[in-house]
């Protein structure tokens, strides 16, 4: 017993010593392997492998692991333990993923292939970080590319389509393989030359394939001073310094382009990189490619961020780089930037144009100019217009206008070559931008813009549309540009060009031309089909035409034109000069944001106070004589020209105490009361004391015109008011009363008589007005006529309502021969007369009698 016990103890001690030696060797090996690998990767993988070796045990079985393992070791004392390195584990995992991809290829499951392909690339990055890519990986990606090409070729000729999931996976793999295999081109070519020898050879080459772009941010390490001003240089993953050489420009550009739109992208760092790339660029092609990418990246600074507009520093940098791009393109006529060009995929060698042809580079200079314009407008929208910053920012418009003209010349140059197939839309867009910068400005300002723009352009370049010589006459320039848009564009751009020309004519006091063009365009009938920005331009044009009519002394035309805009009470919203949020409006935050984006910069605003002053003044000159006419002749049907003016006038008359006028409305309301009372001199004084007239050109001429209009309308008001009290009235008396010539008085009276506004005759021999007395109605008769007019109007409205509700079948209620209509022949309150209150109803004709109101009237 004792021998057995000691023998067992001896054997157990030997086995424990052997195990200790074995474990110590394993720990040494694992420690040496962990030192050579990434700590985080090894720790994760060792945990995974340990979990796999445990058989996925959890709970109590996990705590019994040591006991089970000791039993297994005691049973297998003689068998050595297999130890795997981290590299071998990764290779096994790589083989497992490759096997899954092979299985998915057999069943043509592209969705699974796409998913496993991502896992495969993640695994190979860990292996290739310190070594070159495994050969089985090269074999897999090469075979996948061949299989993908075969599948695409079959799909083109096959009538059976893939399902949506499979097709989506195939499209994703098309992009992934194209981008991924570019880094392993050399290895793939060796594999395709002799697949068997490539897989059997064990020799390793010194060349390491280029690493995939890392999402980790670059770090900085100290180097010898002299390479950089600060003694730092940018290094990538693995500690290798990032070299900015002419040969590496396209690789850097591709990395930056692929990272656009992704999260956690440092765009400011990308801009610094591209500025260094532009400094080392040698060929014109390299400079053009870098500039196009650099300008686009600057625009990306405001997209997807909380910044509402582009900073002035970035905007000026983009504008200067666009100017540099124009210079490079003008110096190298064999290279053109067009939208329909194909992207060049080879990063190692630049494309070479064929003899006699131009090298097409993908890009759009027109879009860049439009984006610059939009960013400047957006910044002006958000800057306080009453600060010096707004004036400073507005000074950048000259530089932008220079680029607009230069882009227009470049597009014209490209259109001369029919092989380039430049769409006409590009020229229309850039011409429209040029028109939108000058249509609302006076000729003197536009003249300065044009002069500076042409001075910044080399003398050898000229425009076919607007030659240099015609740039001095601004009216001709605008006419030429808008005519070009009429002939070559359609729909929205044509309509906007037409409205800009009408606005320009109205701004420069060409009322009749602007009016005729606006009426002949018929835009007022179709403007509802245009976009909101064009509708805003239409409203602005309409207002400018109304102001032009006022300056020309055409009061009726001005009031009639401005009525639609000013009568709504929403001038700010209709002219995009402010957002009016109603108290109970159902406006979503998105709609409010879009409304604010459509607002015009302050320097494009039309003065709303001046607009209201013009509208109310015109309404006063038309409404006061009309009120006097209807007051003296009750039989004349009352009509209202401006409801807004009537409402303000009634509110002013209800006030118990009226103080001195404080604002524009007060001046006009008190002038209206004075004019109605015959005090035309006081009305003239009140109207001319309004300070807003100083904002109009030739304000003294405007005041003189208003004085003449008030004198004439005062004469009309006096005649309407006091005509019933005169038999005859001398023309000289009226001329002296209103301080106008007798000829003018005779003309006004003759016009009133011809329009049947005044029942009188003009005795030209004696210069006397002879009034004709009509049948004068008593107060009761006048009220009876008013009541009958209102009753007939209500009956007509009632019948129209019935016809609308019955959709034109109002006579369907009539019956042949019997009782007709609702309530016809029977008592009740639904129409007709009660049988006990009247005689029998008359048969025939339309039996509807106006409903309850009609019955009440007839009763």
SVG drawing of the C-alpha trace seen along z (x, -y; Angstrom):
<svg xmlns="http://www.w3.org/2000/svg" viewBox="-105 -136 123 138">
<polyline fill="none" stroke="black" stroke-width="0.4" points="0.0,0.0 2.8,-2.4 4.8,-1.6 1.7,-2.3 1.1,-5.5 4.7,-6.7 4.8,-5.6 1.7,-7.6 3.2,-10.6 6.3,-10.2 4.5,-10.0 2.3,-12.9 5.4,-15.0 7.1,-14.1 4.0,-14.9 3.6,-18.2 7.3,-19.1 6.9,-18.2 3.7,-20.4 5.6,-23.3 8.4,-23.0 5.8,-22.8 3.8,-25.8 7.0,-27.8 8.0,-27.1 4.5,-28.0 4.6,-31.3 8.0,-32.2 6.8,-31.5 3.6,-33.4 5.4,-36.3 7.8,-36.6 4.9,-36.5 2.9,-39.1 5.9,-41.5 5.9,-41.4 2.2,-41.9 -0.4,-44.6 -1.5,-44.3 -5.1,-45.1 -5.5,-42.7 -3.8,-39.8 -5.7,-40.3 -9.0,-40.2 -8.0,-37.2 -6.7,-35.2 -9.9,-35.8 -11.8,-34.6 -9.6,-31.5 -9.8,-30.8 -13.6,-31.0 -13.6,-28.6 -11.3,-26.2 -13.7,-26.2 -16.4,-25.1 -18.5,-28.1 -19.0,-27.1 -20.8,-29.6 -22.2,-29.7 -21.2,-26.8 -19.5,-24.8 -17.0,-27.7 -15.9,-27.3 -15.5,-23.6 -13.1,-24.2 -9.9,-23.6 -11.1,-20.3 -12.1,-19.1 -8.8,-20.2 -6.8,-18.5 -8.6,-15.3 -8.0,-15.5 -4.3,-16.2 -4.0,-13.3 -5.5,-11.0 -3.2,-12.3 0.0,-12.8 2.1,-11.5 0.5,-13.6 2.3,-17.0 0.1,-20.3 -0.1,-22.1 0.7,-25.8 -0.3,-28.2 1.2,-31.6 -1.0,-34.6 0.0,-34.7 -1.1,-31.2 -4.4,-31.9 -5.0,-34.8 -4.2,-32.8 -6.6,-30.1 -9.3,-32.8 -8.4,-34.1 -8.8,-30.6 -12.2,-30.3 -13.5,-33.5 -12.1,-32.5 -14.0,-29.2 -17.2,-31.1 -16.6,-33.2 -16.1,-30.1 -19.3,-28.6 -21.2,-31.9 -19.6,-31.9 -21.0,-28.5 -24.5,-29.6 -24.1,-33.0 -24.9,-34.8 -23.5,-38.3 -24.9,-39.7 -23.0,-37.1 -19.9,-37.7 -20.0,-41.4 -20.3,-40.9 -17.5,-38.3 -15.3,-40.4 -15.3,-43.2 -14.3,-40.7 -11.6,-39.4 -10.1,-42.9 -10.2,-43.5 -8.3,-40.3 -5.7,-40.9 -4.9,-44.4 -3.7,-42.8 -1.5,-40.3 -0.2,-42.8 0.6,-45.4 4.0,-43.8 4.3,-41.5 3.0,-41.4 -0.5,-40.2 -0.9,-36.4 -1.0,-34.5 -4.4,-33.0 -5.8,-36.5 -4.3,-37.5 -5.8,-34.3 -9.2,-35.1 -9.5,-38.7 -8.2,-37.8 -10.7,-35.0 -13.5,-37.2 -12.8,-39.8 -12.9,-37.2 -16.2,-35.8 -17.7,-39.2 -16.9,-40.1 -18.4,-36.8 -21.6,-37.5 -22.0,-41.0 -21.5,-39.6 -24.2,-37.0 -26.6,-39.5 -26.3,-41.7 -27.6,-38.9 -29.8,-37.1 -33.6,-37.7 -33.9,-36.7 -33.0,-39.5 -31.4,-39.2 -33.4,-39.8 -32.9,-43.2 -30.7,-42.0 -28.4,-40.1 -28.2,-43.0 -27.3,-45.4 -24.5,-43.1 -23.2,-42.8 -23.1,-46.6 -21.4,-47.0 -18.8,-44.4 -18.1,-46.0 -17.0,-49.2 -15.1,-47.4 -13.1,-45.1 -12.2,-47.9 -10.9,-50.0 -9.3,-47.2 -7.5,-45.4 -5.8,-48.6 -3.4,-48.3 -2.4,-44.7 -2.1,-45.1 1.5,-43.7 0.7,-40.6 -2.5,-39.9 -0.6,-40.1 2.0,-37.6 -0.7,-35.3 -2.5,-35.4 0.7,-34.6 1.2,-31.2 -1.2,-30.4 0.4,-27.1 3.9,-28.4 2.8,-31.5 1.0,-29.5 3.9,-27.0 6.8,-29.5 7.9,-30.5 10.2,-33.4 9.3,-36.7 9.8,-40.0 11.0,-43.2 8.2,-45.2 5.3,-45.7 1.9,-46.6 0.6,-50.0 -1.5,-50.1 -5.1,-50.9 -6.1,-54.4 -6.4,-54.4 -9.3,-56.0 -7.1,-56.9 -5.8,-60.4 -2.2,-61.1 0.3,-61.7 3.3,-64.0 6.8,-63.0 9.9,-65.1 12.4,-65.1 15.5,-67.0 14.8,-70.7 15.0,-71.9 12.4,-69.7 9.6,-71.8 9.6,-75.2 8.4,-73.8 10.5,-70.7 7.5,-68.3 6.5,-66.1 3.3,-64.2 3.7,-60.4 1.2,-57.7 0.6,-54.3 3.7,-52.4 5.8,-55.5 6.5,-56.1 6.7,-59.8 4.0,-61.0 5.9,-62.3 4.4,-65.0 5.9,-64.5 4.6,-65.0 4.3,-61.2 2.1,-60.9 -0.3,-63.7 -3.0,-61.5 -2.8,-58.9 -3.4,-61.6 -6.2,-63.1 -8.0,-59.8 -7.7,-59.2 -9.2,-62.7 -12.0,-62.2 -13.0,-58.8 -13.2,-60.2 -15.7,-63.0 -19.0,-62.7 -17.7,-60.3 -17.9,-61.0 -15.0,-62.2 -13.2,-63.6 -10.9,-66.5 -11.5,-68.7 -9.2,-71.5 -6.3,-69.0 -7.3,-67.9 -7.2,-71.5 -3.7,-71.9 -2.5,-68.7 -3.9,-69.9 -2.2,-73.3 1.1,-71.4 0.3,-69.2 -0.4,-72.3 3.0,-73.7 4.8,-70.5 2.6,-70.1 4.7,-70.3 2.5,-69.7 -0.6,-71.7 -2.7,-68.5 -1.6,-68.0 -2.4,-71.7 -5.8,-71.5 -6.7,-68.3 -5.5,-69.7 -7.3,-73.0 -10.6,-71.3 -10.4,-69.1 -9.3,-71.9 -12.1,-74.2 -14.7,-71.5 -13.3,-70.6 -13.5,-74.2 -17.2,-74.2 -17.6,-71.0 -16.6,-72.9 -20.2,-74.3 -22.0,-71.2 -23.4,-68.9 -22.2,-71.3 -23.8,-73.9 -22.0,-76.7 -24.7,-78.5 -22.4,-80.2 -18.8,-80.1 -16.3,-82.2 -14.9,-85.2 -11.3,-83.8 -12.3,-80.5 -14.5,-82.2 -11.7,-84.5 -9.3,-81.5 -11.7,-79.6 -12.2,-82.7 -8.4,-83.2 -7.9,-79.5 -10.7,-79.7 -8.8,-82.6 -5.6,-80.5 -7.6,-77.7 -8.8,-80.0 -5.2,-81.2 -3.9,-77.6 -6.7,-76.6 -6.1,-79.7 -2.4,-79.0 -3.0,-75.3 -5.7,-75.3 -5.2,-71.5 -6.8,-70.8 -10.5,-71.5 -12.7,-71.0 -16.1,-69.6 -18.8,-67.8 -19.1,-64.9 -15.5,-63.7 -14.6,-60.3 -12.5,-60.1 -8.9,-58.8 -8.3,-55.8 -4.5,-55.3 -2.7,-57.2 0.8,-56.4 0.8,-57.9 -1.3,-60.9 -3.4,-60.7 -2.0,-61.7 -4.3,-63.4 -4.4,-62.1 -2.8,-64.2 -5.2,-67.0 -7.6,-66.4 -8.1,-68.1 -7.7,-66.4 -11.0,-66.3 -10.9,-66.7 -14.1,-66.0 -15.4,-69.1 -17.8,-72.0 -16.6,-75.6 -20.1,-76.9 -21.2,-75.0 -18.2,-76.4 -19.1,-80.0 -22.8,-79.3 -21.7,-77.9 -19.5,-80.9 -22.4,-83.2 -24.7,-81.2 -22.2,-81.3 -21.8,-85.1 -25.6,-85.6 -26.0,-83.3 -23.4,-85.2 -25.1,-88.5 -28.4,-87.1 -26.9,-86.4 -24.8,-89.5 -26.4,-92.5 -26.9,-95.0 -26.3,-98.0 -22.7,-97.1 -19.4,-97.8 -19.0,-94.0 -21.9,-94.0 -20.3,-96.7 -16.9,-94.9 -18.6,-91.6 -20.5,-93.3 -17.3,-94.6 -16.5,-91.0 -19.2,-91.1 -16.9,-92.8 -14.5,-89.9 -17.4,-87.5 -18.7,-89.4 -15.2,-89.2 -15.3,-85.4 -18.8,-85.3 -17.7,-87.2 -14.6,-85.0 -16.6,-81.8 -18.9,-83.1 -15.9,-83.7 -14.6,-80.2 -17.9,-78.5 -18.1,-80.5 -14.6,-79.3 -15.6,-75.7 -18.8,-76.0 -16.7,-76.8 -15.4,-73.2 -18.3,-71.0 -16.4,-67.8 -16.6,-68.7 -20.5,-68.6 -20.9,-71.4 -24.6,-71.7 -26.3,-75.0 -27.6,-74.9 -24.2,-75.8 -24.1,-79.1 -27.7,-79.9 -26.9,-79.4 -23.8,-81.6 -25.5,-84.3 -28.5,-84.3 -26.1,-84.7 -24.6,-87.7 -28.0,-89.3 -29.1,-88.7 -26.1,-90.7 -26.9,-93.8 -30.7,-94.0 -31.6,-95.7 -28.7,-98.2 -28.6,-101.7 -26.6,-102.2 -23.8,-104.1 -23.1,-101.2 -23.3,-98.6 -20.9,-100.7 -18.3,-100.5 -18.8,-96.7 -18.4,-96.1 -15.3,-98.3 -13.5,-96.6 -14.5,-93.2 -13.0,-93.7 -9.9,-95.3 -9.2,-92.1 -9.5,-89.9 -6.5,-89.7 -7.0,-91.8 -6.8,-88.8 -10.0,-87.4 -13.3,-88.8 -17.0,-87.7 -19.1,-87.0 -22.3,-87.7 -21.2,-91.0 -18.1,-92.4 -15.9,-94.8 -17.1,-97.8 -20.7,-97.4 -20.1,-97.1 -20.3,-100.9 -24.0,-101.1 -25.7,-99.3 -29.2,-99.3 -27.9,-97.7 -25.9,-95.2 -28.9,-94.1 -31.0,-93.9 -28.4,-91.7 -28.0,-89.3 -31.8,-88.9 -32.3,-88.4 -29.7,-85.7 -31.7,-83.9 -35.0,-84.4 -33.5,-82.7 -31.5,-79.8 -33.3,-78.9 -36.7,-77.7 -39.2,-77.7 -37.8,-79.1 -34.6,-80.7 -36.4,-82.4 -39.1,-83.7 -36.5,-85.0 -34.6,-86.8 -37.8,-88.4 -38.7,-89.6 -35.2,-91.0 -35.4,-93.0 -38.8,-94.4 -37.4,-95.3 -34.4,-97.1 -36.7,-99.1 -39.0,-100.1 -36.1,-101.1 -34.8,-103.5 -38.2,-105.2 -39.3,-103.4 -42.8,-102.7 -44.6,-102.1 -42.0,-99.7 -42.0,-97.8 -45.8,-97.7 -46.1,-96.4 -43.5,-93.8 -45.1,-92.5 -48.5,-92.3 -47.3,-90.7 -45.4,-88.0 -48.6,-86.7 -46.5,-85.7 -49.2,-86.9 -51.3,-83.9 -48.7,-81.2 -46.6,-82.5 -48.2,-80.1 -46.5,-77.2 -43.0,-78.6 -40.8,-78.0 -41.1,-80.3 -37.9,-82.3 -39.3,-83.2 -42.6,-84.2 -40.7,-86.5 -38.9,-88.1 -42.4,-88.6 -43.6,-90.4 -40.6,-92.6 -41.0,-93.4 -44.7,-94.3 -43.8,-96.6 -41.1,-98.3 -43.5,-98.9 -46.0,-100.5 -43.3,-102.8 -42.3,-103.7 -45.9,-104.7 -46.0,-106.9 -42.8,-108.7 -44.4,-109.3 -47.5,-110.9 -49.8,-108.0 -51.7,-107.7 -54.4,-105.3 -52.0,-102.9 -49.7,-103.0 -52.5,-102.2 -53.9,-99.5 -50.5,-97.8 -49.6,-98.0 -53.0,-96.9 -52.3,-93.2 -49.1,-93.4 -49.9,-96.2 -53.5,-95.3 -52.7,-91.9 -50.8,-93.2 -48.0,-90.7 -45.5,-92.9 -42.5,-91.5 -43.3,-87.9 -44.2,-88.4 -41.0,-90.4 -38.8,-88.0 -37.7,-90.9 -38.7,-89.3 -40.5,-86.4 -44.0,-87.1 -44.9,-84.4 -48.6,-84.3 -49.8,-83.7 -51.8,-80.6 -50.0,-79.6 -49.3,-76.0 -45.7,-76.5 -43.3,-73.7 -39.7,-74.4 -38.6,-73.0 -40.9,-75.4 -39.6,-78.3 -36.0,-77.4 -36.7,-77.3 -38.5,-80.6 -35.5,-82.2 -33.2,-80.7 -35.2,-82.5 -34.8,-86.0 -33.0,-88.6 -29.9,-90.4 -30.5,-93.8 -29.0,-95.7 -31.6,-94.2 -34.6,-95.3 -37.3,-97.7 -38.1,-100.3 -41.4,-99.1 -42.1,-102.4 -41.7,-104.2 -43.9,-101.5 -46.7,-102.0 -46.4,-105.8 -46.8,-105.7 -49.8,-103.3 -51.6,-105.3 -51.0,-108.6 -52.4,-107.1 -55.4,-105.7 -56.1,-109.1 -56.1,-110.8 -58.6,-108.3 -60.8,-107.6 -61.5,-111.1 -63.2,-112.3 -65.1,-109.0 -66.3,-109.4 -67.5,-112.9 -69.3,-111.7 -71.2,-108.9 -72.0,-111.1 -73.7,-113.7 -75.4,-111.2 -77.0,-108.3 -78.3,-106.7 -74.8,-105.9 -73.6,-102.5 -70.9,-102.6 -67.5,-101.0 -64.3,-100.7 -60.9,-101.1 -58.7,-100.2 -60.2,-98.5 -56.9,-99.0 -57.1,-102.8 -60.8,-102.9 -60.1,-101.0 -57.3,-103.3 -59.4,-106.4 -62.4,-105.1 -60.1,-104.3 -58.6,-107.8 -62.0,-109.5 -63.2,-107.6 -60.4,-109.0 -61.7,-111.7 -58.4,-113.6 -56.0,-113.8 -52.5,-115.1 -49.8,-116.3 -48.8,-113.6 -45.9,-111.4 -45.4,-108.9 -46.2,-108.5 -49.7,-107.2 -50.7,-110.1 -49.6,-112.6 -51.6,-110.9 -54.7,-110.5 -54.8,-114.1 -54.1,-115.2 -57.1,-113.1 -59.4,-114.8 -58.1,-118.2 -58.7,-117.4 -62.2,-116.2 -62.9,-119.5 -61.6,-121.5 -58.4,-122.6 -56.1,-121.6 -53.2,-123.8 -53.1,-122.0 -53.2,-118.7 -50.2,-119.7 -48.3,-120.9 -48.9,-117.6 -47.9,-115.4 -44.8,-117.4 -43.6,-117.3 -43.2,-113.5 -39.5,-112.9 -39.6,-109.6 -39.8,-111.4 -36.1,-112.3 -35.2,-108.7 -36.6,-108.9 -34.6,-110.4 -35.6,-113.9 -37.7,-114.4 -38.5,-118.0 -40.1,-116.9 -42.1,-114.3 -43.4,-116.9 -44.4,-119.3 -46.3,-116.5 -48.1,-115.6 -49.1,-119.3 -50.6,-119.4 -52.5,-116.1 -53.9,-117.3 -55.0,-120.6 -56.8,-118.7 -58.4,-116.1 -59.4,-119.0 -61.3,-120.6 -63.1,-117.4 -64.0,-116.9 -65.3,-120.4 -67.5,-120.0 -68.9,-116.6 -69.7,-118.0 -71.2,-121.4 -72.7,-120.8 -76.3,-120.4 -76.1,-123.9 -75.1,-125.8 -77.0,-126.8 -74.0,-128.3 -70.4,-128.6 -67.7,-130.7 -64.5,-129.0 -62.5,-131.9 -63.8,-131.5 -62.6,-127.9 -59.3,-128.8 -58.7,-131.4 -59.9,-129.1 -57.5,-126.3 -54.7,-128.4 -54.7,-126.7 -55.2,-128.0 -58.7,-128.4 -57.7,-126.1 -56.9,-123.4 -60.2,-123.9 -62.1,-123.7 -60.2,-120.5 -61.1,-118.9 -64.8,-119.9 -65.0,-118.7 -63.6,-115.3 -66.0,-114.9 -69.0,-115.8 -67.8,-113.3 -67.5,-110.5 -71.0,-111.4 -69.7,-112.1 -71.1,-115.7 -74.6,-116.7 -73.6,-120.0 -72.7,-121.9 -69.8,-124.1 -70.6,-127.5 -67.3,-128.3 -68.5,-131.8 -69.1,-133.1 -66.7,-130.6 -69.4,-129.4 -70.5,-125.9 -74.2,-125.4 -75.5,-122.7 -78.6,-120.6 -81.0,-119.8 -82.3,-116.3 -85.1,-114.7 -83.9,-115.0 -84.8,-112.1 -85.9,-112.5 -84.1,-110.8 -86.7,-108.0 -86.5,-107.3 -82.8,-107.1 -82.9,-104.6 -85.5,-102.6 -83.3,-102.4 -80.4,-101.3 -82.4,-98.6 -83.7,-97.3 -80.1,-97.2 -78.9,-95.2 -81.8,-92.8 -81.3,-92.1 -77.6,-91.6 -78.4,-89.0 -80.9,-87.2 -78.2,-87.0 -75.7,-85.6 -78.2,-83.1 -78.9,-81.9 -75.3,-81.6 -74.7,-79.5 -77.5,-77.2 -76.2,-76.8 -72.7,-75.9 -74.0,-73.4 -76.3,-71.7 -73.6,-72.0 -75.8,-73.8 -78.9,-71.6 -81.0,-74.3 -84.0,-73.6 -84.0,-70.0 -86.4,-70.8 -89.1,-72.0 -92.0,-69.7 -94.0,-69.8 -97.6,-70.9 -97.6,-70.5 -96.0,-72.2 -92.5,-73.2 -89.4,-73.7 -88.7,-73.3 -91.6,-74.4 -93.5,-75.4 -97.3,-75.4 -97.0,-74.2 -96.6,-76.3 -93.3,-76.1 -90.2,-78.0 -88.1,-76.6 -89.1,-79.1 -92.2,-80.3 -95.1,-82.1 -97.3,-80.6 -100.8,-79.8 -102.5,-81.9 -100.5,-85.0 -100.9,-85.4 -102.7,-84.3 -102.0,-81.3 -98.5,-80.9 -98.0,-81.6 -97.0,-78.5 -94.3,-78.3 -90.9,-79.8 -88.2,-79.3 -89.9,-78.4 -87.1,-79.1 -87.8,-82.3 -84.6,-83.0 -85.0,-80.8 -86.0,-82.1 -84.6,-85.6 -86.5,-85.8 -89.7,-84.8 -89.1,-87.4 -88.6,-90.1 -91.6,-89.1 -93.7,-89.0"/>
</svg>
